[in-house]
Each structure stands twice: as C-alpha cells, then as structure tokens.
Amino acid sequence: MLPEFYLYKTEKAPELNKNQAIYRFEFDFFDPNEANATVIYSIDNFQDTARLEDGVFEVKATAGNHIFQVYINENYQELYSDSLATSSRTKAFYKVRLSDVYSPVLIDKPVIYLYPEVESNFEIVVKPAGEFTFLYPAYDNGWEGTMSPNGNLKMNGETYRYLFWESEQIVQNILPSETSGFVVDQANLFTFIEETLTSVGFNSQEKADFITYWVPRMLKYNRIFIAIDQNEKCDQFATLEVNPTPNHLHRFYISWGEYNGDFIPKTPKLSKINRQGFTVLEWGGTEINIINENEI
C-alpha cells in the first residue's frame, strides 16, 4: 500500500529565513474541477485553511518534524500524515494519495434462516451489489433444498442451519450527523448487542450466531459507531428472491467502525420480527470507516 504522503524530492530555498522550511503538497484529483478547492488542514493540531492552485498548496513551517491532517470535501477521506521531516531553508515536495470515500468493503457473513410452517421445498437467489467472495453450501445460480419448521435445511444429503454468502462491494463511509445509529463503549458492547437483538426478536440460536461472530471483532475498539439497516434498506447490499414467497422476510444489517467523535446521532426506530407463517430472517454486516467530524 502506498503511503498517503510520499516525499519525492527536496530542493534548497535560500530565500527562507534560518530554521524555516516549506512543505509542498500535490494532489491528483478524480474530478479536475476540484483542483482549486479550499482545504482545511492542521499542522501539529493547529488548524488553518488554504486555497489549492491546480491541486497544490504550500505550508511554511519551522524546520523539523510536523504532523498534518488534510480535509478537502465529502468526496474524499480525511488524510493523516506520519511525522514529516524537513530541513532549514528547504522545500519538501510531497505527492498526496487521495482516497475516494466510496471504498471497497466486505459485506461479511450474511446468513439466511428459513422457518416454514410445514416441511417444503425452497429456492433462493441472492443478487449482491458487488461480486461474491464466498458462498456455502454450494451455490449454482441459487440454492435449492428442503426446509423444516425447526429451521433445518436439507441440501444434497446434508443438513444446515442457515445459508451463507459474502460479497465485496463499494460502500460509502458513514458521517454520523447524516446517519442515525448508536455510539457504544467497548465495556457496554456485549450488553447492547444482546439487548438490541432481543428487542428486535432474534431467538437464542440466532443471537448466539450473531454475537459470537461480530462482538469479538468489534471489541478491538474502545468506542464504536453502529448503524442498522432493516428490510427494504438492505437492498443496497443485495436483493433476495425466495420461492415460495414468505409471509414475512426480515433483514438486519449492521455497519460499524471505530468512532472518536463528539456527535451523538439520532437513535433509529427498529422494527420487530413477525414470525407468524413462513418466516425468513437474514443478518449480515460490514466494518466501515466512520468520519470523526470533530477532527474535520
């Protein structure tokens, strides 16, 4: 992976005072119309703004080591530098690698449970918004098998609890001020997830499957932002075709990531699972970049 700030040359700048230096940052924009935008940046946590000129801006600083943050607009990820060194009366030229906010992520472990009223045959087709990376059991333009009221699925002589798929997709990073969700501390994460799944109507097996997969991954962060999409909103990740048509199709996806911002989002209203008649439940999720607005 290339660094976001890449030093490609230095040159002497005798016109500078002793112990002064210049950082020159050069950007390659996806949209040339943005090459003269105003940027917000900080040097060692002191914030300022600058006007780009054909994708370039310069910062005069004392010689030595400095850390930069740069924010251009909502189309690009915020940039964080390591300690960038320069010498007295020197201009340091840096190429800056921009990252589009629409980043490829893995829509991770969506699983599908089927609960018919009587044992019967089923067919399911998943159409993801990206490319499949894994499916289980074997998928040949869809799944076909026999389903039982206890949730068991019989396919090719084997019995399964659920159907599994993953897909790599392009998903926009989350801005908490524009996304309803929850901010949860690490210490409260297990309780929050368990209580949320219970309130939505997951049964004990579904909760165990969900918690044992997601919570250990999420515990690597001290503070987590969690957004939840349900039902039709999950079509952004994939559409499902189920035959016979279920009485109730419930879908539950989480998008989550580390969050150190101060903004407290609006709490979403979650819908509860209705298990009357033939019921299908799918859950999945993805780790995603959460934009800390207090740092922009």
Secondary structure, DSSP 8 states (H G I E B T S, - for coil): ---SEEEEEEEE-TTS-TTEEEEEEEE--SSGGGTT-EEEEEETTEEEEEE-BTTEEEEEEESEEE-EEEE--TTB--EE---EEE-TTEEEEEEE---BSEEEEEEEEEEEEEE-SS-EEEEEEEEESSEEEEEES--SSSEEEEE-TTS-EEETTEEES-EEEEEEEEEE-B-GGGS--EEEEGGGHHHHHHHHHHHHT--HHHHHHHHHHHHHHHTTSSEEEEEEEEGGGGGGTEEEEEES--SEEEEEEEEEEE-----------------SSSEEEEEEEEE--B--GGG-
